[in-house]
Each structure stands twice: as structure tokens, then as C-alpha cells.
Amino acid sequence: MSATSLSLANPIIISIILLNILTVNKNLKIKIKIKKSLEGYAVWVPELKGCWSQGKNEIEAVENIIDAIHLYFETFEEIQNS
């Protein structure tokens, strides 16, 4: 199966404001990729190794990857501070 997109763009560009991450406020544009799978939709961030999620539909998958991105950076910050 090939990577697909929402009706927005391919790859999808999501602008996410992450507050107090890596000691400064960031306004990041993060590319995500989404692909139909047997269970629904798989979604991942190519630039963030291991940052992936899934959902029953495209919207749920995007919502889940946004949560995963936040957790990715929170974990990164915790590792940097330890």
C-alpha cells in the first residue's frame, strides 16, 4: 500500500506550538506521513526516529501522532536534564 494523505496535502504539514521544550518556546513545522494499514491508519514522523502511532481513521491517527510528538519531546527533555 502506498502512503496516502488527508485532503490537506501530502506529506501533511502540521504546525505545532510546543511550549517550554528544550528550554525555549518552539514553533515547529513537522512533516508526518500516513499510510492505510489493515488495522486502520499508521502515521509517523520521518525526522523523529521511533515516533509513530496509529488510528482507526485518518483524523484519529493525526490526533494520536500529535500526542506522540509531544511525548517524544518531553522524553527528550527529561533525558537531557538527567
SEFIZA-3560 file (N, C-alpha, C; in Angstrom, 3 decimals):
REM SEFIZA-3560
<numar><xx>0.843</xx><yy>-1.179</yy><zz>0.000</zz><atom>N</atom></numar>
<numar><xx>0.000</xx><yy>0.000</yy><zz>0.000</zz><atom>CA</atom></numar>
<numar><xx>0.888</xx><yy>1.243</yy><zz>0.000</zz><atom>C</atom></numar>
<numar><xx>0.450</xx><yy>2.245</yy><zz>-0.691</zz><atom>N</atom></numar>
<numar><xx>1.242</xx><yy>3.464</yy><zz>-0.741</zz><atom>CA</atom></numar>
<numar><xx>0.779</xx><yy>4.443</yy><zz>0.329</zz><atom>C</atom></numar>
<numar><xx>1.674</xx><yy>5.376</yy><zz>0.660</zz><atom>N</atom></numar>
<numar><xx>1.316</xx><yy>6.399</yy><zz>1.637</zz><atom>CA</atom></numar>
<numar><xx>0.199</xx><yy>7.249</yy><zz>1.057</zz><atom>C</atom></numar>
<numar><xx>-0.737</xx><yy>7.623</yy><zz>1.895</zz><atom>N</atom></numar>
<numar><xx>-1.872</xx><yy>8.429</yy><zz>1.456</zz><atom>CA</atom></numar>
<numar><xx>-1.900</xx><yy>9.712</yy><zz>2.268</zz><atom>C</atom></numar>
<numar><xx>-2.895</xx><yy>10.531</yy><zz>2.048</zz><atom>N</atom></numar>
<numar><xx>-2.963</xx><yy>11.783</yy><zz>2.788</zz><atom>CA</atom></numar>
<numar><xx>-4.398</xx><yy>12.120</yy><zz>3.124</zz><atom>C</atom></numar>
<numar><xx>-4.560</xx><yy>13.057</yy><zz>4.016</zz><atom>N</atom></numar>
<numar><xx>-5.857</xx><yy>13.663</yy><zz>4.212</zz><atom>CA</atom></numar>
<numar><xx>-6.086</xx><yy>14.562</yy><zz>3.012</zz><atom>C</atom></numar>
<numar><xx>-7.195</xx><yy>15.223</yy><zz>2.972</zz><atom>N</atom></numar>
<numar><xx>-7.459</xx><yy>16.088</yy><zz>1.830</zz><atom>CA</atom></numar>
<numar><xx>-6.613</xx><yy>17.357</yy><zz>1.867</zz><atom>C</atom></numar>
<numar><xx>-5.721</xx><yy>17.492</yy><zz>2.845</zz><atom>N</atom></numar>
<numar><xx>-4.934</xx><yy>18.706</yy><zz>3.002</zz><atom>CA</atom></numar>
<numar><xx>-3.720</xx><yy>18.736</yy><zz>2.084</zz><atom>C</atom></numar>
<numar><xx>-2.800</xx><yy>17.792</yy><zz>2.223</zz><atom>N</atom></numar>
<numar><xx>-1.563</xx><yy>17.790</yy><zz>1.440</zz><atom>CA</atom></numar>
<numar><xx>-0.842</xx><yy>16.482</yy><zz>1.665</zz><atom>C</atom></numar>
<numar><xx>0.165</xx><yy>16.209</yy><zz>0.859</zz><atom>N</atom></numar>
<numar><xx>0.977</xx><yy>15.012</yy><zz>1.029</zz><atom>CA</atom></numar>
<numar><xx>2.432</xx><yy>15.391</yy><zz>0.823</zz><atom>C</atom></numar>
<numar><xx>3.340</xx><yy>15.328</yy><zz>1.785</zz><atom>N</atom></numar>
<numar><xx>3.051</xx><yy>14.951</yy><zz>3.168</zz><atom>CA</atom></numar>
<numar><xx>2.317</xx><yy>16.062</yy><zz>3.906</zz><atom>C</atom></numar>
<numar><xx>1.639</xx><yy>15.684</yy><zz>4.939</zz><atom>N</atom></numar>
<numar><xx>0.888</xx><yy>16.645</yy><zz>5.734</zz><atom>CA</atom></numar>
<numar><xx>1.865</xx><yy>17.491</yy><zz>6.531</zz><atom>C</atom></numar>
<numar><xx>1.662</xx><yy>18.778</yy><zz>6.537</zz><atom>N</atom></numar>
<numar><xx>2.467</xx><yy>19.674</yy><zz>7.356</zz><atom>CA</atom></numar>
<numar><xx>1.589</xx><yy>20.124</yy><zz>8.520</zz><atom>C</atom></numar>
<numar><xx>2.050</xx><yy>19.881</yy><zz>9.695</zz><atom>N</atom></numar>
<numar><xx>1.305</xx><yy>20.295</yy><zz>10.877</zz><atom>CA</atom></numar>
<numar><xx>2.163</xx><yy>21.264</yy><zz>11.656</zz><atom>C</atom></numar>
<numar><xx>1.623</xx><yy>22.392</yy><zz>11.958</zz><atom>N</atom></numar>
<numar><xx>2.335</xx><yy>23.365</yy><zz>12.764</zz><atom>CA</atom></numar>
<numar><xx>1.892</xx><yy>23.186</yy><zz>14.209</zz><atom>C</atom></numar>
<numar><xx>2.841</xx><yy>22.887</yy><zz>15.059</zz><atom>N</atom></numar>
<numar><xx>2.542</xx><yy>22.618</yy><zz>16.452</zz><atom>CA</atom></numar>
<numar><xx>3.355</xx><yy>23.560</yy><zz>17.317</zz><atom>C</atom></numar>
<numar><xx>2.705</xx><yy>24.212</yy><zz>18.234</zz><atom>N</atom></numar>
<numar><xx>3.434</xx><yy>25.065</yy><zz>19.160</zz><atom>CA</atom></numar>
<numar><xx>3.738</xx><yy>24.248</yy><zz>20.404</zz><atom>C</atom></numar>
<numar><xx>5.002</xx><yy>24.060</yy><zz>20.683</zz><atom>N</atom></numar>
<numar><xx>5.446</xx><yy>23.325</yy><zz>21.857</zz><atom>CA</atom></numar>
<numar><xx>6.034</xx><yy>24.328</yy><zz>22.839</zz><atom>C</atom></numar>
<numar><xx>5.413</xx><yy>24.466</yy><zz>23.997</zz><atom>N</atom></numar>
<numar><xx>5.872</xx><yy>25.437</yy><zz>24.975</zz><atom>CA</atom></numar>
<numar><xx>6.864</xx><yy>24.811</yy><zz>25.934</zz><atom>C</atom></numar>
<numar><xx>7.905</xx><yy>25.552</yy><zz>26.238</zz><atom>N</atom></numar>
<numar><xx>8.912</xx><yy>25.163</yy><zz>27.214</zz><atom>CA</atom></numar>
<numar><xx>9.562</xx><yy>23.811</yy><zz>26.902</zz><atom>C</atom></numar>
<numar><xx>9.814</xx><yy>23.557</yy><zz>25.667</zz><atom>N</atom></numar>
<numar><xx>10.512</xx><yy>22.338</yy><zz>25.257</zz><atom>CA</atom></numar>
<numar><xx>11.933</xx><yy>22.741</yy><zz>24.884</zz><atom>C</atom></numar>
<numar><xx>12.894</xx><yy>22.006</yy><zz>25.386</zz><atom>N</atom></numar>
<numar><xx>14.305</xx><yy>22.284</yy><zz>25.130</zz><atom>CA</atom></numar>
<numar><xx>14.679</xx><yy>23.697</yy><zz>25.576</zz><atom>C</atom></numar>
<numar><xx>14.108</xx><yy>24.144</yy><zz>26.667</zz><atom>N</atom></numar>
<numar><xx>14.364</xx><yy>25.406</yy><zz>27.366</zz><atom>CA</atom></numar>
<numar><xx>13.885</xx><yy>26.667</yy><zz>26.651</zz><atom>C</atom></numar>
<numar><xx>13.367</xx><yy>26.580</yy><zz>25.449</zz><atom>N</atom></numar>
<numar><xx>12.816</xx><yy>27.754</yy><zz>24.767</zz><atom>CA</atom></numar>
<numar><xx>11.497</xx><yy>27.382</yy><zz>24.116</zz><atom>C</atom></numar>
<numar><xx>10.683</xx><yy>28.365</yy><zz>23.845</zz><atom>N</atom></numar>
<numar><xx>9.436</xx><yy>28.101</yy><zz>23.128</zz><atom>CA</atom></numar>
<numar><xx>9.764</xx><yy>27.825</yy><zz>21.663</zz><atom>C</atom></numar>
<numar><xx>9.083</xx><yy>26.871</yy><zz>21.092</zz><atom>N</atom></numar>
<numar><xx>9.329</xx><yy>26.496</yy><zz>19.703</zz><atom>CA</atom></numar>
<numar><xx>8.029</xx><yy>26.552</yy><zz>18.910</zz><atom>C</atom></numar>
<numar><xx>8.113</xx><yy>26.968</yy><zz>17.686</zz><atom>N</atom></numar>
<numar><xx>7.025</xx><yy>26.850</yy><zz>16.738</zz><atom>CA</atom></numar>
<numar><xx>7.575</xx><yy>25.989</yy><zz>15.613</zz><atom>C</atom></numar>
<numar><xx>7.193</xx><yy>24.723</yy><zz>15.593</zz><atom>N</atom></numar>
<numar><xx>7.771</xx><yy>23.762</yy><zz>14.666</zz><atom>CA</atom></numar>
<numar><xx>6.780</xx><yy>23.373</yy><zz>13.580</zz><atom>C</atom></numar>
<numar><xx>7.298</xx><yy>23.174</yy><zz>12.399</zz><atom>N</atom></numar>
<numar><xx>6.518</xx><yy>22.560</yy><zz>11.337</zz><atom>CA</atom></numar>
<numar><xx>7.077</xx><yy>21.162</yy><zz>11.170</zz><atom>C</atom></numar>
<numar><xx>6.232</xx><yy>20.184</yy><zz>11.373</zz><atom>N</atom></numar>
<numar><xx>6.677</xx><yy>18.799</yy><zz>11.375</zz><atom>CA</atom></numar>
<numar><xx>5.936</xx><yy>18.048</yy><zz>10.280</zz><atom>C</atom></numar>
<numar><xx>6.696</xx><yy>17.389</yy><zz>9.413</zz><atom>N</atom></numar>
<numar><xx>6.097</xx><yy>16.567</yy><zz>8.368</zz><atom>CA</atom></numar>
<numar><xx>5.726</xx><yy>15.215</yy><zz>8.967</zz><atom>C</atom></numar>
<numar><xx>4.522</xx><yy>14.774</yy><zz>8.657</zz><atom>N</atom></numar>
<numar><xx>4.136</xx><yy>13.424</yy><zz>9.056</zz><atom>CA</atom></numar>
<numar><xx>3.724</xx><yy>12.660</yy><zz>7.801</zz><atom>C</atom></numar>
<numar><xx>3.836</xx><yy>11.364</yy><zz>7.895</zz><atom>N</atom></numar>
<numar><xx>3.391</xx><yy>10.506</yy><zz>6.796</zz><atom>CA</atom></numar>
<numar><xx>2.315</xx><yy>9.581</yy><zz>7.355</zz><atom>C</atom></numar>
<numar><xx>1.349</xx><yy>9.284</yy><zz>6.512</zz><atom>N</atom></numar>
<numar><xx>0.235</xx><yy>8.435</yy><zz>6.921</zz><atom>CA</atom></numar>
<numar><xx>-0.004</xx><yy>7.381</yy><zz>5.839</zz><atom>C</atom></numar>
<numar><xx>-0.298</xx><yy>6.174</yy><zz>6.295</zz><atom>N</atom></numar>
<numar><xx>-0.475</xx><yy>5.062</yy><zz>5.360</zz><atom>CA</atom></numar>
<numar><xx>-1.614</xx><yy>4.178</yy><zz>5.849</zz><atom>C</atom></numar>
<numar><xx>-2.484</xx><yy>3.809</yy><zz>4.941</zz><atom>N</atom></numar>
<numar><xx>-3.572</xx><yy>2.885</yy><zz>5.278</zz><atom>CA</atom></numar>
<numar><xx>-2.970</xx><yy>1.523</yy><zz>5.592</zz><atom>C</atom></numar>
<numar><xx>-3.462</xx><yy>0.915</yy><zz>6.670</zz><atom>N</atom></numar>
<numar><xx>-2.995</xx><yy>-0.416</yy><zz>7.063</zz><atom>CA</atom></numar>
<numar><xx>-4.213</xx><yy>-1.318</yy><zz>7.262</zz><atom>C</atom></numar>
<numar><xx>-3.961</xx><yy>-2.556</yy><zz>7.578</zz><atom>N</atom></numar>
<numar><xx>-5.067</xx><yy>-3.488</yy><zz>7.809</zz><atom>CA</atom></numar>
<numar><xx>-5.905</xx><yy>-3.093</yy><zz>9.012</zz><atom>C</atom></numar>
<numar><xx>-5.288</xx><yy>-2.463</yy><zz>10.000</zz><atom>N</atom></numar>
<numar><xx>-5.977</xx><yy>-2.085</yy><zz>11.229</zz><atom>CA</atom></numar>
<numar><xx>-6.565</xx><yy>-0.680</yy><zz>11.179</zz><atom>C</atom></numar>
<numar><xx>-6.272</xx><yy>0.109</yy><zz>10.173</zz><atom>N</atom></numar>
<numar><xx>-6.727</xx><yy>1.496</yy><zz>10.083</zz><atom>CA</atom></numar>
<numar><xx>-5.690</xx><yy>2.324</yy><zz>9.359</zz><atom>C</atom></numar>
<numar><xx>-5.027</xx><yy>3.225</yy><zz>10.099</zz><atom>N</atom></numar>
<numar><xx>-4.003</xx><yy>4.083</yy><zz>9.513</zz><atom>CA</atom></numar>
<numar><xx>-2.781</xx><yy>4.143</yy><zz>10.408</zz><atom>C</atom></numar>
<numar><xx>-1.620</xx><yy>3.962</yy><zz>9.814</zz><atom>N</atom></numar>
<numar><xx>-0.339</xx><yy>4.128</yy><zz>10.508</zz><atom>CA</atom></numar>
<numar><xx>0.157</xx><yy>5.526</yy><zz>10.182</zz><atom>C</atom></numar>
<numar><xx>0.773</xx><yy>6.166</yy><zz>11.162</zz><atom>N</atom></numar>
<numar><xx>1.279</xx><yy>7.519</yy><zz>10.967</zz><atom>CA</atom></numar>
<numar><xx>2.610</xx><yy>7.650</yy><zz>11.690</zz><atom>C</atom></numar>
<numar><xx>3.576</xx><yy>8.385</yy><zz>11.075</zz><atom>N</atom></numar>
<numar><xx>4.897</xx><yy>8.520</yy><zz>11.669</zz><atom>CA</atom></numar>
<numar><xx>5.535</xx><yy>9.832</yy><zz>11.261</zz><atom>C</atom></numar>
<numar><xx>6.585</xx><yy>10.187</yy><zz>12.004</zz><atom>N</atom></numar>
<numar><xx>7.360</xx><yy>11.396</yy><zz>11.733</zz><atom>CA</atom></numar>
<numar><xx>8.745</xx><yy>10.938</yy><zz>11.279</zz><atom>C</atom></numar>
<numar><xx>9.057</xx><yy>11.038</yy><zz>9.996</zz><atom>N</atom></numar>
<numar><xx>10.347</xx><yy>10.554</yy><zz>9.495</zz><atom>CA</atom></numar>
<numar><xx>11.557</xx><yy>11.181</yy><zz>10.200</zz><atom>C</atom></numar>
<numar><xx>11.446</xx><yy>12.440</yy><zz>10.600</zz><atom>N</atom></numar>
<numar><xx>12.577</xx><yy>13.129</yy><zz>11.225</zz><atom>CA</atom></numar>
<numar><xx>12.777</xx><yy>12.757</yy><zz>12.693</zz><atom>C</atom></numar>
<numar><xx>11.801</xx><yy>12.101</yy><zz>13.316</zz><atom>N</atom></numar>
<numar><xx>11.882</xx><yy>11.727</yy><zz>14.726</zz><atom>CA</atom></numar>
<numar><xx>11.869</xx><yy>10.209</yy><zz>14.837</zz><atom>C</atom></numar>
<numar><xx>13.048</xx><yy>9.627</yy><zz>14.912</zz><atom>N</atom></numar>
<numar><xx>13.192</xx><yy>8.178</yy><zz>14.920</zz><atom>CA</atom></numar>
<numar><xx>12.341</xx><yy>7.544</yy><zz>16.025</zz><atom>C</atom></numar>
<numar><xx>11.509</xx><yy>6.613</yy><zz>15.642</zz><atom>N</atom></numar>
<numar><xx>10.674</xx><yy>5.891</yy><zz>16.596</zz><atom>CA</atom></numar>
<numar><xx>9.381</xx><yy>6.600</yy><zz>16.958</zz><atom>C</atom></numar>
<numar><xx>9.110</xx><yy>7.737</yy><zz>16.366</zz><atom>N</atom></numar>
<numar><xx>7.885</xx><yy>8.480</yy><zz>16.670</zz><atom>CA</atom></numar>
<numar><xx>6.814</xx><yy>8.061</yy><zz>15.667</zz><atom>C</atom></numar>
<numar><xx>5.910</xx><yy>7.211</yy><zz>16.114</zz><atom>N</atom></numar>
<numar><xx>4.855</xx><yy>6.713</yy><zz>15.244</zz><atom>CA</atom></numar>
<numar><xx>3.618</xx><yy>6.434</yy><zz>16.075</zz><atom>C</atom></numar>
<numar><xx>2.493</xx><yy>6.288</yy><zz>15.408</zz><atom>N</atom></numar>
<numar><xx>1.237</xx><yy>5.965</yy><zz>16.067</zz><atom>CA</atom></numar>
<numar><xx>0.302</xx><yy>5.352</yy><zz>15.031</zz><atom>C</atom></numar>
<numar><xx>-0.946</xx><yy>5.226</yy><zz>15.414</zz><atom>N</atom></numar>
<numar><xx>-1.946</xx><yy>4.676</yy><zz>14.505</zz><atom>CA</atom></numar>
<numar><xx>-3.318</xx><yy>5.163</yy><zz>14.932</zz><atom>C</atom></numar>
<numar><xx>-4.310</xx><yy>4.907</yy><zz>14.103</zz><atom>N</atom></numar>
<numar><xx>-5.685</xx><yy>5.261</yy><zz>14.431</zz><atom>CA</atom></numar>
<numar><xx>-6.645</xx><yy>4.503</yy><zz>13.545</zz><atom>C</atom></numar>
<numar><xx>-7.899</xx><yy>4.466</yy><zz>13.969</zz><atom>N</atom></numar>
<numar><xx>-8.924</xx><yy>3.773</yy><zz>13.188</zz><atom>CA</atom></numar>
<numar><xx>-9.211</xx><yy>4.485</yy><zz>11.871</zz><atom>C</atom></numar>
<numar><xx>-9.043</xx><yy>5.828</yy><zz>11.882</zz><atom>N</atom></numar>
<numar><xx>-9.242</xx><yy>6.618</yy><zz>10.671</zz><atom>CA</atom></numar>
<numar><xx>-8.134</xx><yy>7.675</yy><zz>10.606</zz><atom>C</atom></numar>
<numar><xx>-8.115</xx><yy>8.446</yy><zz>9.533</zz><atom>N</atom></numar>
<numar><xx>-7.033</xx><yy>9.427</yy><zz>9.339</zz><atom>CA</atom></numar>
<numar><xx>-7.011</xx><yy>10.490</yy><zz>10.436</zz><atom>C</atom></numar>
<numar><xx>-8.173</xx><yy>10.971</yy><zz>10.825</zz><atom>N</atom></numar>
<numar><xx>-8.246</xx><yy>12.015</yy><zz>11.845</zz><atom>CA</atom></numar>
<numar><xx>-7.721</xx><yy>11.498</yy><zz>13.177</zz><atom>C</atom></numar>
<numar><xx>-8.153</xx><yy>10.321</yy><zz>13.587</zz><atom>N</atom></numar>
<numar><xx>-7.669</xx><yy>9.740</yy><zz>14.844</zz><atom>CA</atom></numar>
<numar><xx>-6.165</xx><yy>9.509</yy><zz>14.797</zz><atom>C</atom></numar>
<numar><xx>-5.658</xx><yy>9.063</yy><zz>13.660</zz><atom>N</atom></numar>
<numar><xx>-4.220</xx><yy>8.829</yy><zz>13.514</zz><atom>CA</atom></numar>
<numar><xx>-3.446</xx><yy>10.132</yy><zz>13.688</zz><atom>C</atom></numar>
<numar><xx>-3.930</xx><yy>11.213</yy><zz>13.097</zz><atom>N</atom></numar>
<numar><xx>-3.251</xx><yy>12.513</yy><zz>13.220</zz><atom>CA</atom></numar>
<numar><xx>-3.320</xx><yy>13.003</yy><zz>14.661</zz><atom>C</atom></numar>
<numar><xx>-4.463</xx><yy>12.871</yy><zz>15.302</zz><atom>N</atom></numar>
<numar><xx>-4.575</xx><yy>13.267</yy><zz>16.706</zz><atom>CA</atom></numar>
<numar><xx>-3.590</xx><yy>12.475</yy><zz>17.565</zz><atom>C</atom></numar>
<numar><xx>-3.472</xx><yy>11.185</yy><zz>17.302</zz><atom>N</atom></numar>
<numar><xx>-2.565</xx><yy>10.336</yy><zz>18.076</zz><atom>CA</atom></numar>
<numar><xx>-1.099</xx><yy>10.687</yy><zz>17.836</zz><atom>C</atom></numar>
<numar><xx>-0.736</xx><yy>11.041</yy><zz>16.601</zz><atom>N</atom></numar>
<numar><xx>0.668</xx><yy>11.380</yy><zz>16.354</zz><atom>CA</atom></numar>
<numar><xx>1.016</xx><yy>12.717</yy><zz>16.997</zz><atom>C</atom></numar>
<numar><xx>0.064</xx><yy>13.619</yy><zz>17.099</zz><atom>N</atom></numar>
<numar><xx>0.322</xx><yy>14.876</yy><zz>17.804</zz><atom>CA</atom></numar>
<numar><xx>0.664</xx><yy>14.586</yy><zz>19.263</zz><atom>C</atom></numar>
<numar><xx>-0.092</xx><yy>13.694</yy><zz>19.896</zz><atom>N</atom></numar>
<numar><xx>0.232</xx><yy>13.280</yy><zz>21.272</zz><atom>CA</atom></numar>
<numar><xx>1.607</xx><yy>12.633</yy><zz>21.333</zz><atom>C</atom></numar>
<numar><xx>1.911</xx><yy>11.779</yy><zz>20.360</zz><atom>N</atom></numar>
<numar><xx>3.208</xx><yy>11.087</yy><zz>20.340</zz><atom>CA</atom></numar>
<numar><xx>4.359</xx><yy>12.087</yy><zz>20.167</zz><atom>C</atom></numar>
<numar><xx>4.167</xx><yy>13.119</yy><zz>19.374</zz><atom>N</atom></numar>
<numar><xx>5.202</xx><yy>14.137</yy><zz>19.180</zz><atom>CA</atom></numar>
<numar><xx>5.465</xx><yy>14.866</yy><zz>20.492</zz><atom>C</atom></numar>
<numar><xx>4.405</xx><yy>15.237</yy><zz>21.190</zz><atom>N</atom></numar>
<numar><xx>4.567</xx><yy>15.900</yy><zz>22.484</zz><atom>CA</atom></numar>
<numar><xx>5.338</xx><yy>15.002</yy><zz>23.451</zz><atom>C</atom></numar>
<numar><xx>4.961</xx><yy>13.728</yy><zz>23.524</zz><atom>N</atom></numar>
<numar><xx>5.662</xx><yy>12.794</yy><zz>24.408</zz><atom>CA</atom></numar>
<numar><xx>7.114</xx><yy>12.606</yy><zz>23.998</zz><atom>C</atom></numar>
<numar><xx>7.377</xx><yy>12.578</yy><zz>22.706</zz><atom>N</atom></numar>
<numar><xx>8.738</xx><yy>12.437</yy><zz>22.202</zz><atom>CA</atom></numar>
<numar><xx>9.624</xx><yy>13.558</yy><zz>22.741</zz><atom>C</atom></numar>
<numar><xx>9.142</xx><yy>14.803</yy><zz>22.621</zz><atom>N</atom></numar>
<numar><xx>9.937</xx><yy>15.936</yy><zz>23.082</zz><atom>CA</atom></numar>
<numar><xx>10.020</xx><yy>16.019</yy><zz>24.598</zz><atom>C</atom></numar>
<numar><xx>8.963</xx><yy>15.632</yy><zz>25.308</zz><atom>N</atom></numar>
<numar><xx>9.016</xx><yy>15.597</yy><zz>26.770</zz><atom>CA</atom></numar>
<numar><xx>10.081</xx><yy>14.606</yy><zz>27.233</zz><atom>C</atom></numar>
<numar><xx>10.107</xx><yy>13.434</yy><zz>26.598</zz><atom>N</atom></numar>
<numar><xx>11.098</xx><yy>12.413</yy><zz>26.943</zz><atom>CA</atom></numar>
<numar><xx>12.496</xx><yy>12.894</yy><zz>26.609</zz><atom>C</atom></numar>
<numar><xx>12.653</xx><yy>13.530</yy><zz>25.472</zz><atom>N</atom></numar>
<numar><xx>13.951</xx><yy>14.062</yy><zz>25.074</zz><atom>CA</atom></numar>
<numar><xx>14.454</xx><yy>15.065</yy><zz>26.111</zz><atom>C</atom></numar>
<numar><xx>13.565</xx><yy>15.942</yy><zz>26.564</zz><atom>N</atom></numar>
<numar><xx>13.941</xx><yy>16.942</yy><zz>27.559</zz><atom>CA</atom></numar>
<numar><xx>14.336</xx><yy>16.276</yy><zz>28.883</zz><atom>C</atom></numar>
<numar><xx>13.593</xx><yy>15.257</yy><zz>29.301</zz><atom>N</atom></numar>
<numar><xx>13.908</xx><yy>14.543</yy><zz>30.543</zz><atom>CA</atom></numar>
<numar><xx>15.281</xx><yy>13.891</yy><zz>30.455</zz><atom>C</atom></numar>
<numar><xx>15.594</xx><yy>13.300</yy><zz>29.318</zz><atom>N</atom></numar>
<numar><xx>16.910</xx><yy>12.651</yy><zz>29.129</zz><atom>CA</atom></numar>
<numar><xx>18.016</xx><yy>13.697</yy><zz>29.165</zz><atom>C</atom></numar>
<numar><xx>17.788</xx><yy>14.837</yy><zz>28.529</zz><atom>N</atom></numar>
<numar><xx>18.795</xx><yy>15.899</yy><zz>28.512</zz><atom>CA</atom></numar>
<numar><xx>19.051</xx><yy>16.464</yy><zz>29.902</zz><atom>C</atom></numar>
<numar><xx>18.036</xx><yy>16.477</yy><zz>30.743</zz><atom>N</atom></numar>
<numar><xx>18.157</xx><yy>17.049</yy><zz>32.085</zz><atom>CA</atom></numar>
<numar><xx>18.630</xx><yy>16.050</yy><zz>33.121</zz><atom>C</atom></numar>
<numar><xx>18.777</xx><yy>14.780</yy><zz>32.771</zz><atom>N</atom></numar>
<numar><xx>19.197</xx><yy>13.792</yy><zz>33.764</zz><atom>CA</atom></numar>
<numar><xx>20.692</xx><yy>13.555</yy><zz>33.733</zz><atom>C</atom></numar>
//
